[in-house]
Amino acid sequence: MARWTLGFLVGVVVCTRFCYLPSPQVAGWCIVISSIVYICFRRISSLLITFFIACFLGFSWALIVAHYRLYHSLPIALEGQT
């Protein structure tokens, strides 16, 4: 459980350290890649594979939440108006 939590946290922190926000398609690719890795290596109980999958899922979750928050923000033209 700790490796999942640590991997997820590392993925979220990596997402917050970007200078710009990548497109939402990157989150989809991260989910696809982590699913493929899980399907291919599910019989192997490796700490590195679990950490890798959790990092990708944490990164994609943070990216989706960031895009959602930016999409629902107030437009600049409406700021300061009553």
HELIX and SHEET records of a PDB file:
HELIX    1   1 ALA A    2  THR A   16  1                                  15    
HELIX    2   2 PRO A   24  CYS A   40  1                                  17    
HELIX    3   3 LEU A   47  TYR A   71  1                                  25    
HELIX    4   4 ILE A   76  LEU A   78  5                                   3    
END                                                                             
